[in-house]
Amino acid sequence: MRLAVFVSVLLLACAGALAAPQRGVPQPDVVFAFDSLHGIASWLRQNGREGYVGADVADAMGIARADGQALLPAWQRGFRSEEVLRIAQILAEGELLLFMVQRPDDQVYFYLSTPLGGLHKAFLSIPSRNVVMPLERSEAELRFREEVLYWKDRSASP
């Protein structure tokens, strides 16, 4: 009888361990983000053009800069398709990726991430109204994922 109880408890424990998520194993979205963001960062380092991130954008995103430093060096690429301008930047001094999307309706979206992680911050700027506001997490994640897919495709083409 005791053996039957022991075996039953052991089987339940094994079944629970198999059903429980394993620690240290990345979930599919994390793997997607890591693989894609790392590839985009590498592509920008190799194929990017010298550019900069302005102090106003750095401050809004919480990117550290020295006092009085107006421009942060970055490697960047930009493309226009129809009426949408997209720019991806990797800051030369760090491991920060910044994506910018300017739409014709006077809306500019900013997404800050790292090559080893996902989205850290997202903002919407409306220049004509001098407004900058954070995006809600669900909207930001969806739009960020679209940008990562766009840049993943761009970085894979010759």
C-alpha positions in Angstrom: 0.0 0.0 0.0 2.8 2.4 0.9 4.5 1.7 -2.3 1.4 2.4 -4.3 1.0 5.8 -2.6 4.7 6.6 -3.1 4.5 5.7 -6.8 1.3 7.8 -7.2 2.9 10.8 -5.5 6.1 10.4 -7.6 4.0 10.2 -10.9 2.1 13.4 -9.9 5.3 15.2 -9.1 6.8 14.2 -12.5 3.6 15.2 -14.3 3.6 18.6 -12.5 7.3 19.1 -13.3 6.7 18.4 -17.0 3.7 20.7 -17.2 5.3 23.6 -15.3 7.3 26.1 -17.3 11.0 25.6 -17.1 13.1 28.4 -15.7 15.9 29.6 -18.0 14.2 28.5 -21.2 13.2 31.6 -23.2 9.6 31.9 -24.4 9.1 32.1 -28.2 8.6 36.0 -28.1 11.8 36.4 -26.2 13.7 34.2 -28.6 12.2 36.2 -31.5 13.2 39.5 -30.0 16.7 38.4 -29.1 17.4 36.9 -32.5 15.9 39.7 -34.4 17.2 42.6 -32.3 20.7 41.1 -32.2 20.7 40.7 -35.9 19.5 44.3 -36.5 22.1 45.6 -34.2 24.9 43.7 -35.9 23.6 44.9 -39.3 23.5 48.6 -38.2 27.1 48.3 -36.9 28.3 47.0 -40.2 26.0 48.9 -42.6 24.9 51.9 -40.7 25.8 55.5 -41.5 27.2 57.9 -39.0 24.5 59.8 -37.3 23.3 61.0 -33.9 20.5 61.1 -31.4 19.5 64.6 -30.3 19.5 65.6 -26.7 15.7 66.1 -26.7 15.1 62.5 -27.8 17.7 61.1 -25.4 16.1 62.9 -22.5 12.6 61.7 -23.4 13.8 58.1 -23.7 15.9 58.3 -20.5 19.2 57.8 -22.3 22.1 59.0 -20.3 24.3 61.8 -21.7 27.0 64.1 -20.4 26.0 67.6 -19.3 25.9 69.9 -22.3 26.1 67.0 -24.8 23.7 67.9 -27.5 24.3 64.9 -29.8 24.9 61.3 -29.0 26.8 59.4 -31.8 25.0 56.5 -33.4 25.1 54.2 -36.4 21.8 54.5 -38.3 19.9 53.6 -41.4 16.6 55.1 -42.7 14.1 54.3 -45.4 11.0 55.9 -46.8 8.2 53.9 -48.1 5.2 55.8 -49.4 4.6 58.5 -46.8 6.3 56.7 -43.8 9.9 57.4 -42.8 11.6 54.7 -40.6 15.0 55.2 -38.9 16.8 52.6 -36.9 19.8 53.6 -34.7 22.3 51.9 -32.4 24.1 54.2 -30.1 27.8 54.0 -30.7 28.7 54.1 -27.0 26.2 51.6 -25.8 23.9 48.8 -26.6 20.8 50.7 -27.1 18.6 50.4 -30.2 16.2 53.2 -31.1 13.5 52.9 -33.8 11.7 55.9 -35.1 8.6 55.9 -37.4 7.3 59.2 -38.8 3.9 59.0 -40.3 2.2 61.7 -42.5 -0.4 62.4 -39.9 2.1 64.4 -37.8 2.8 61.4 -35.5 6.3 60.2 -34.7 6.7 56.9 -32.8 9.9 56.1 -30.8 10.8 52.6 -29.5 13.8 52.0 -27.2 15.3 48.5 -26.8 18.5 46.6 -26.5 19.9 43.9 -28.7 19.6 41.4 -25.9 16.2 42.4 -24.7 12.9 43.6 -25.8 11.0 46.9 -25.7 12.0 49.2 -22.8 10.2 52.4 -23.6 7.8 53.7 -26.3 6.6 57.2 -27.0 4.4 59.1 -29.4 5.5 62.6 -30.4 3.1 65.1 -32.1 5.5 67.9 -33.2 2.8 70.4 -34.3 1.3 70.3 -30.8 4.7 70.0 -29.0 3.4 66.8 -27.3 5.3 63.7 -26.2 3.5 61.0 -24.4 4.2 57.3 -23.5 2.3 54.6 -25.4 0.2 52.1 -23.5 2.1 48.8 -23.2 -0.2 46.7 -25.4 -0.2 49.2 -28.3 3.6 49.8 -27.9 4.3 46.0 -28.0 2.3 45.5 -31.1 3.8 48.5 -33.0 7.3 47.6 -31.8 7.0 44.0 -33.0 5.9 45.4 -36.5 9.1 47.6 -36.5 11.3 44.7 -35.5 9.8 42.6 -38.4 10.3 45.5 -40.8 14.0 46.0 -39.8 14.6 42.2 -39.7 13.5 42.0 -43.3 15.6 45.1 -44.2 18.7 43.7 -42.6 18.4 40.4 -44.4 18.2 42.0 -47.9 21.4 42.9 -49.7 
